[in-house]
Amino acid sequence: MRVVSLFSGIGGIDQGFSDTGFDIVWANDFDKYAVQTYKENYKNEIVLGDIFSIELDQIPSCDVIIGGFPCQPFSMMGEQKGFDDARGTLFFRIAEIIKDKINKGEKPRAIVLENVRNLKTHDHGRTFETIKRILEQDLGYKVYSTILNSANYGVPQTRNRTYIVCFANEAADFSFPKEQELTQTLQDKLEPKVDDKYFLSEKILPTIMSNGTGGYKAKSEIDLKIARPLCATMAKMHRACQDNYVTQNGRVRRLTPRECARLQGFEDDFKIPVSDCQAYKQFGNAVTVNVSRAVAQEVRNTMEQLGEWN
């Protein structure tokens, strides 16, 4: 089953689909460091570049399109102009790619998209309604959507993300994966010995451990059993009420890139060829492999039931 991956990052969503028997035939991302990491870990082709600058004919035919696309405001929201509502946004480019495939008689059988939790409430719900309307009315897909939490799929990280799964076949009867019991904690993902650079200095410790300054107040907590959502700005070391910190040998430290990889479902043989700063960004932006794998399995189950799996 041929898959095109858009906004691939370091391949979290790709890994889940590959593990389930899908064949990633083409991938794309605009971040050179993410592409560097991707190439170190996967054999399939990935193209570096802005998706708007890549000719549609360069994107191969496929059975499935996947992608964790960034959310952007829609300039014409509420105008009910269908396809034009999303013009200029990254979602529009996805829709444009799908439409091009349809015009060539190569309509993808399934589409799987991932985005932030608040996609459904962004701009009072109008962003999501436009996305759904384009997928259903303009492109002719049966659309399913929900919010999935990584902590419900075997990873001790609270990470809620919106998943949109679409099928070209109106007979599709899809169900999102059932939740799994969490049997590990953040502490199970920690490395037993880490470089001294990950420990906080006595000078910065009071700032990191504060409950906020000015008008911002939040409870500072460390040594959580289930990690807070990993974010792309982890390298900046915000506060213990925003990022994850743990106590080891009586000292407080940040997570290492390898621990972040584990919290996103990447195995320890996953290569990290970039600087810590880039690694934190990449794992903070990544799709959790466990969730992708669970969704991919249900997509495969549905396609098998439809007699479309090959």
Sequence and secondary structure as in RCSB ss.txt:
>XXXX:A:sequence
MRVVSLFSGIGGIDQGFSDTGFDIVWANDFDKYAVQTYKENYKNEIVLGDIFSIELDQIPSCDVIIGGFPCQPFS
MMGEQKGFDDARGTLFFRIAEIIKDKINKGEKPRAIVLENVRNLKTHDHGRTFETIKRILEQDLGYKVYSTILNS
ANYGVPQTRNRTYIVCFANEAADFSFPKEQELTQTLQDKLEPKVDDKYFLSEKILPTIMSNGTGGYKAKSEIDLK
IARPLCATMAKMHRACQDNYVTQNGRVRRLTPRECARLQGFEDDFKIPVSDCQAYKQFGNAVTVNVSRAVAQEVR
NTMEQLGEWN
>XXXX:A:secstr
 EEEEES TTSHHHHHHHHTT EEEEEEES HHHHHHHHHH  S EEES GGGS GGGS   SEEEEE      T
TTTS  GGGGGTTSHHHHHHHHHHHHHHTT   SEEEEEEEGGGGTGGGGHHHHHHHHIIIIIT  EEEEEEEEG
GGGT SB  EEEEEEEESSTT              GGGG  SS  GGGB  TTTHHHHTS  STT       S S
SB    TTGGG   TTTS EEEETTEEEE  HHHHHHHTT  TT    S HHHHHHHHHH   HHHHHHHHHHHH
HHHHHTT   
